[in-house]
Amino acid sequence: MNRFLAMLAALIMLLAVTAPALAESEQGDWQTDTSPYDLTVYVNLSWFTNSWDTSIETRSDWLVTHETGVNVEFITPTGSEAERMYTMLASGELPDIIMANVYDTGLQEFIAAGKFLPLNELADKYDKSFYDIVSPSLISWNSYDDGNIYAYPNFASSFENVNAMVKANDTAALGNYVGDRVVSVRKDIYEAIGSPDMTTPEGFIHALELAKEQFPLVDGVPISLVGLQPFGDSGNDALYSYIQQMAGIDRYNEDGSLHDLLTDPEYLRWLKMFREAFEKGLISRDVFVDQQAQIDEKFRAGRYFVSFAGKAVTLANNYLYIDRGGKDTGIYYIPVDAMRNSAGGPPKIMSKVLLNGWMNTYITTSCKDPARAFRFLNYIMGERGQHAIYYGVEGVTWDYNEEGVEEFKPFMTDGSVSAEDLVRDYNVYGNNWAWWNTDITNVFAAKVKAPYTPLDDYIAWSIPYMVHYPELTDLSMPADSEEYLIETNIGLEWGTALSKMITAPSEEEFDRIHQEFVARRAELGYDKLYAAQNALAAKNKAKLDPYR
């Protein structure tokens, strides 16, 4: 988890937006009652180790409690998260607040059982600043068919913010939302072989052949020319969404229905390239068995020429990029223009506009004082609370500079104090992340002068190709539905067919396997699944159309 928190903090350091901060008048009614109050918060993460420690007066949580009177007691599951959720539901013994991901097992059962309070009703009754803090697009997206919103969005991005960035042509801010379906190449090898054109299947294969011919070994080990994502039961994302986005394949048909990627000619054109590369010995059989640990190891060692690792892995292996000249390792990766469609059209890289949020907050019907809990959430998710958990105590972790802008003390960013000590003594700057309103914290992050990181290269490359389809982020079917079973079975069929297609001895055999899959997909009930997914996409789209 230290690695996760380090990555999270690094990402937050890089965020920058231009949206104005909330006015002081929008901070709500949290001052109505600041007497001592203990708030029990169950966090549905077995690895969650954040503490709320008010004994150290330099910590951000001390500041929050000092201002609001609220002391937070975090509770976490000791075993299975799903089992703990169901146990709480069955027993009726609930904490004041539950923090959970929208996809967590048991969460929808809580909502169906009426165990969460509608936040819109609490807002109308106690504190209307909720409507200023949570953007209309987020309220619309996270509202249920009954018209209520139960989740206070955490780590959620509003359409209004993204629209403002696009209108202002704020490329630095848009970089926060770039997708990661990007192809990378090892820079020194790519340039040594003449920086070949990899936008066509022929050019891609030629580049692999040149790399294999001129760089057969990496530190005495045979080069792994192509690194994919791990293969799973339902296929490989590198051979799915990466191809779709790099080749600029549309998500919708002209009539507005969802496009069937698995029968798209451009998609199959690039899959056939992978088959040919495998036949020529340019793709190792290791790609079918390597899991994330092996992929990370090879990436760190620079054994890949082409990587479909995505920016998340390049950021995790940040040390490869500390020197722009690669003086420490001689290795680093860069995004490359590759895999275009036959018309030469540009990529369409899906943005990371996260409307669902992550680890959202729900007030339970067992909450001792719903009004107090709700006002506290509006405080901590509003500008004043976000300022407290981001910057901490004035004069301790930050001061105003001559321009009147908040500036961290040097020890906060220069590495002179260990990450562990920063968390223990101050708990700010991305470490106190239990509640995080990115529409606000991005404003703060814009003031921090961050050093170069490899993410900068991916941001610069991706921004011109960004597209926004958040309504398509998740079209998964409910787990108790017939469509879910159909979707699962089709996924298993595709996982088997994909491996066979890539290893097929000829293009004719590739076509035969693919045709068999399409026929089998129809037998499994694809038409019913497709209709359900179209209906869900249309419903999602209708929620967002007013804010595009």
Summary of the structure (lengths in Angstrom):
residues: 548
radius of gyration: 25.0
end to end distance: 36.4
largest distance: 75.1
contacts: 1712
relative contact order: 0.17
helix: 48%
strand: 11%
